[in-house]
């Protein structure tokens, strides 16, 4: 058996440290005892212990990084709520609402549902408005024509007026309804003239007024007023020469009798474009009016 001192003197160990010498000496002793000797670590190899520490540190770093990534992915979107973020627009408000309610959709804010808007000033004219405007224009034109026509007919007539007949015939003069109707028939064919009250041209109430004035009966130039003057009589008691007045006050004329089949006839100045004549009454709403005599 070699001693530590003998090994120390060998030239092969001149370059070894004392630790290496002891390890070598121990290895020889172990080999002599039947044990498997450990292979000595060459001096040029890097120390094993620092490598193991570096590798352990790298493993820990990788594990920490992986845990951070997994944790970030697992955090739900609604969990993010920066305390310092200032919400000033409608979209941020909607996102906050989703975060608090854990909802998958957001409700539109009122300003988005009801945006301010204005309507164009242009508006299409309906067919009814066009017709109404056209009718109004026609009526205006007809009224102007009627005024011009009345002026023309008055200028052409030189006979006595209703007022002159009244002045010549004392009030209360006795007359018969047959005489009234006969006088009225003398003017058959006289053209209808709006506002007319002479044989140059009559309207409905002007015709009645002019005929009755010749018998001393003063009547207003109004169909509505004439329908409320005198005495109202039934059809059974009415006589030709009495007045047929429409209940709505729109028209009147002389009662001209009844046909064999019961048709009531009226002698009147009917409407613009027409003329004085006898015709069936075209309304079912009328009454009979009697004026003295």
C-alpha positions as CSV (number, residue, x, y, z in Angstrom):
1,X,0.0,0.0,0.0
2,X,1.3,3.4,-1.0
3,X,1.3,6.3,1.4
4,X,0.2,9.8,0.8
5,X,3.8,11.0,1.1
6,X,5.0,8.5,-1.6
7,X,2.4,9.6,-4.1
8,X,3.3,13.1,-3.5
9,X,6.8,12.5,-4.6
10,X,5.8,10.9,-7.9
11,X,6.5,13.0,-11.0
12,X,3.1,12.1,-12.5
13,X,1.4,14.0,-9.7
14,X,3.6,17.0,-9.9
15,X,1.0,19.0,-11.6
16,X,-2.0,17.8,-9.4
17,X,-3.5,19.7,-6.5
18,X,-3.6,18.2,-3.1
19,X,-7.3,17.6,-3.5
20,X,-6.8,15.6,-6.7
21,X,-4.0,13.7,-5.0
22,X,-6.3,12.7,-2.2
23,X,-9.1,11.7,-4.5
24,X,-6.7,9.6,-6.6
25,X,-5.3,8.0,-3.5
26,X,-8.8,7.2,-2.3
27,X,-9.7,5.7,-5.6
28,X,-6.7,3.4,-5.5
29,X,-7.6,2.3,-2.0
30,X,-11.2,1.7,-3.1
31,X,-10.0,-0.4,-6.1
32,X,-7.9,-2.4,-3.8
33,X,-11.0,-3.1,-1.6
34,X,-13.0,-4.3,-4.7
35,X,-15.0,-1.2,-5.2
36,X,-15.7,0.5,-8.5
37,X,-13.5,3.6,-8.8
38,X,-15.0,6.9,-9.9
39,X,-13.5,8.3,-13.0
40,X,-11.5,11.4,-12.1
41,X,-12.7,14.7,-13.6
42,X,-10.1,16.2,-16.0
43,X,-8.9,19.6,-15.1
44,X,-9.8,21.0,-18.4
45,X,-13.6,20.2,-18.1
46,X,-16.0,23.0,-16.9
47,X,-17.3,22.6,-13.3
48,X,-20.5,20.5,-13.3
49,X,-22.2,22.3,-10.4
50,X,-22.4,25.8,-12.0
51,X,-24.0,24.1,-15.1
52,X,-26.7,22.5,-13.0
53,X,-27.5,25.8,-11.4
54,X,-27.8,27.6,-14.7
55,X,-30.1,24.9,-16.1
56,X,-32.3,25.0,-13.0
57,X,-32.6,28.8,-13.3
58,X,-33.6,28.5,-17.0
59,X,-36.3,25.9,-16.1
60,X,-37.8,28.2,-13.5
61,X,-37.8,31.1,-15.9
62,X,-39.6,29.0,-18.6
63,X,-42.2,27.8,-16.1
64,X,-42.9,31.4,-14.8
65,X,-43.2,32.7,-18.4
66,X,-45.6,29.9,-19.3
67,X,-47.8,30.5,-16.2
68,X,-48.0,34.2,-17.1
69,X,-49.1,33.5,-20.7
70,X,-51.8,31.0,-19.5
71,X,-53.0,33.4,-16.9
72,X,-53.3,36.3,-19.4
73,X,-55.3,34.1,-21.8
74,X,-57.7,32.9,-19.0
75,X,-58.6,36.5,-17.9
76,X,-62.0,37.4,-19.5
77,X,-62.3,40.6,-21.5
78,X,-64.8,42.1,-19.1
79,X,-62.4,41.8,-16.2
80,X,-60.3,44.6,-17.6
81,X,-61.4,47.9,-16.1
82,X,-58.7,50.5,-15.9
83,X,-59.6,52.8,-13.0
84,X,-58.0,55.8,-14.7
85,X,-59.8,55.5,-18.1
86,X,-62.2,58.3,-18.8
87,X,-65.4,57.4,-20.7
88,X,-66.6,60.3,-22.8
89,X,-68.2,58.7,-25.8
90,X,-71.2,56.5,-26.5
91,X,-69.1,53.4,-27.4
92,X,-67.2,53.5,-24.1
93,X,-70.5,53.7,-22.2
94,X,-71.8,50.6,-24.1
95,X,-68.6,48.7,-23.3
96,X,-68.8,49.5,-19.6
97,X,-72.4,48.3,-19.6
98,X,-71.2,44.9,-21.1
99,X,-68.5,44.6,-18.5
100,X,-70.9,45.2,-15.5
101,X,-73.6,42.9,-16.9
102,X,-71.4,40.2,-18.4
103,X,-73.5,40.6,-21.5
104,X,-72.7,39.5,-25.0
105,X,-74.4,42.4,-26.7
106,X,-74.9,46.1,-25.9
107,X,-78.0,48.2,-26.0
108,X,-77.9,51.2,-28.3
109,X,-77.8,54.5,-26.5
110,X,-80.8,56.8,-26.9
111,X,-79.0,59.4,-29.0
112,X,-78.3,56.6,-31.5
113,X,-81.9,55.4,-31.6
114,X,-83.4,58.8,-32.1
115,X,-80.9,60.9,-34.1
116,X,-81.9,64.5,-34.7
117,X,-83.4,65.0,-38.2
118,X,-85.3,67.5,-40.2
119,X,-87.9,67.0,-42.9
120,X,-87.7,68.5,-46.3
121,X,-89.9,71.5,-46.9
122,X,-91.0,69.9,-50.2
123,X,-94.3,68.1,-50.2
124,X,-96.0,66.4,-53.1
125,X,-99.5,67.8,-54.0
126,X,-102.1,65.1,-53.8
127,X,-104.7,64.5,-56.5
128,X,-107.4,65.6,-54.1
129,X,-105.6,68.9,-53.5
130,X,-105.1,69.4,-57.2
131,X,-108.8,68.8,-57.8
132,X,-109.8,71.1,-55.0
133,X,-107.5,73.8,-56.3
134,X,-108.9,73.4,-59.8
135,X,-112.5,73.5,-58.6
136,X,-111.8,76.7,-56.6
137,X,-110.2,78.3,-59.7
138,X,-113.3,77.3,-61.7
139,X,-115.7,78.7,-59.2
140,X,-113.7,82.0,-59.0
141,X,-113.7,82.2,-62.8
142,X,-117.5,81.5,-62.9
143,X,-118.2,84.1,-60.2
144,X,-116.3,86.7,-62.2
145,X,-118.1,85.7,-65.4
146,X,-121.5,85.9,-63.5
147,X,-120.8,89.4,-62.2
148,X,-119.9,90.5,-65.7
149,X,-123.0,88.8,-67.2
150,X,-125.3,90.4,-64.6
151,X,-123.9,93.8,-65.3
152,X,-124.4,93.3,-69.0
153,X,-128.0,92.1,-68.6
154,X,-128.9,95.0,-66.2
155,X,-127.6,97.4,-68.7
156,X,-129.7,95.8,-71.5
157,X,-133.0,95.8,-69.5
158,X,-135.0,99.1,-69.6
159,X,-138.3,98.0,-68.0
160,X,-139.5,98.4,-64.5
161,X,-137.7,96.8,-61.6
162,X,-139.1,94.9,-58.6
163,X,-138.8,98.0,-56.5
164,X,-140.7,100.1,-59.1
165,X,-143.5,97.5,-59.3
166,X,-143.8,97.6,-55.5
167,X,-144.1,101.4,-55.6
168,X,-146.9,101.2,-58.2
169,X,-148.9,98.4,-56.5
170,X,-150.2,99.1,-53.0
171,X,-149.4,96.5,-50.4
172,X,-152.4,94.1,-49.7
173,X,-153.7,94.2,-53.2
174,X,-155.8,91.2,-53.8
175,X,-154.5,88.6,-56.3
176,X,-154.8,85.0,-57.1
177,X,-152.2,82.3,-57.2
178,X,-153.3,81.4,-60.7
179,X,-152.4,84.9,-61.8
180,X,-149.1,84.7,-60.1
181,X,-148.2,81.4,-61.9
182,X,-149.5,82.8,-65.2
183,X,-147.2,85.9,-64.8
184,X,-144.3,83.7,-63.9
185,X,-144.8,81.6,-67.0
186,X,-144.3,84.7,-69.2
187,X,-140.6,84.6,-68.4
188,X,-139.9,81.0,-69.4
189,X,-136.7,81.0,-71.4
190,X,-135.1,83.9,-69.6
191,X,-131.4,83.0,-69.0
192,X,-130.1,82.3,-65.5
193,X,-127.9,85.1,-64.3
194,X,-126.3,85.0,-60.9
195,X,-127.8,87.9,-58.9
196,X,-130.2,88.6,-61.7
197,X,-133.7,90.1,-60.8
198,X,-135.0,91.4,-64.1
199,X,-136.3,89.8,-67.3
200,X,-132.8,90.4,-68.7
201,X,-131.7,87.5,-66.4
202,X,-132.9,85.8,-63.2
203,X,-131.5,83.8,-60.4
204,X,-133.9,81.6,-58.4
205,X,-134.9,84.1,-55.7
206,X,-134.6,87.1,-58.0
207,X,-137.2,85.5,-60.2
208,X,-139.7,84.9,-57.4
209,X,-139.1,88.4,-56.0
210,X,-139.7,90.1,-59.4
211,X,-143.0,88.2,-60.1
212,X,-144.5,88.7,-56.6
213,X,-143.5,92.4,-56.6
214,X,-146.0,92.9,-59.4
215,X,-148.7,91.8,-57.0
216,X,-147.6,94.1,-54.1
217,X,-145.7,91.4,-52.2
218,X,-142.3,92.5,-51.0
219,X,-139.8,89.7,-50.7
220,X,-136.0,89.7,-50.0
221,X,-133.6,88.6,-52.7
222,X,-132.7,85.4,-50.8
223,X,-133.9,81.8,-51.3
224,X,-133.3,81.0,-47.6
225,X,-135.2,84.1,-46.4
226,X,-138.1,83.5,-48.8
227,X,-138.4,79.9,-47.4
228,X,-139.3,81.3,-44.0
229,X,-141.6,84.2,-44.9
230,X,-145.4,83.7,-45.1
231,X,-147.2,80.5,-44.2
232,X,-145.9,77.0,-44.5
233,X,-148.5,74.6,-46.0
234,X,-148.7,70.9,-46.7
235,X,-148.5,69.5,-50.2
236,X,-152.2,68.6,-50.1
237,X,-153.0,72.3,-49.4
238,X,-150.5,73.8,-51.7
239,X,-151.7,75.5,-54.9
240,X,-149.8,76.3,-58.1
241,X,-148.3,79.7,-57.6
242,X,-147.1,78.9,-54.0
243,X,-143.4,78.6,-53.4
244,X,-141.4,75.4,-53.2
245,X,-138.4,76.1,-51.0
246,X,-135.6,73.6,-50.4
247,X,-135.1,72.9,-46.7
248,X,-131.4,73.7,-46.8
249,X,-132.1,77.2,-48.2
250,X,-130.2,76.6,-51.4
251,X,-133.1,77.0,-54.0
252,X,-136.7,78.0,-54.5
253,X,-139.2,78.4,-57.3
254,X,-142.9,78.4,-58.1
255,X,-145.0,75.3,-57.5
256,X,-146.3,74.3,-61.0
257,X,-148.6,71.5,-60.0
258,X,-148.3,67.7,-60.0
259,X,-148.4,65.2,-62.9
260,X,-150.7,62.2,-63.1
261,X,-148.0,60.0,-61.7
262,X,-147.5,62.3,-58.7
263,X,-144.4,64.0,-59.9
264,X,-144.1,67.5,-58.3
265,X,-143.2,70.2,-60.8
266,X,-141.3,73.5,-60.2
267,X,-141.1,76.6,-62.3
268,X,-137.7,78.2,-61.6
269,X,-134.5,79.7,-62.7
270,X,-132.3,76.6,-62.2
271,X,-128.5,77.3,-62.4
272,X,-125.8,79.0,-64.4
273,X,-126.1,77.9,-68.1
274,X,-129.8,77.2,-67.6
275,X,-133.0,79.2,-68.3
276,X,-136.4,79.7,-66.6
277,X,-138.6,76.7,-67.2
278,X,-140.8,73.9,-65.7
279,X,-139.1,70.7,-64.5
280,X,-139.5,67.9,-61.9
281,X,-138.3,68.7,-58.4
282,X,-134.9,67.0,-58.1
283,X,-134.8,67.1,-54.3
284,X,-136.8,65.2,-51.7
285,X,-136.1,67.8,-49.0
286,X,-138.4,70.8,-49.6
287,X,-141.6,72.4,-48.2
288,X,-144.4,74.7,-49.6
289,X,-144.7,78.3,-48.6
290,X,-147.8,80.5,-49.2
291,X,-147.8,84.4,-49.5
292,X,-151.2,86.0,-48.7
293,X,-153.6,86.8,-51.5
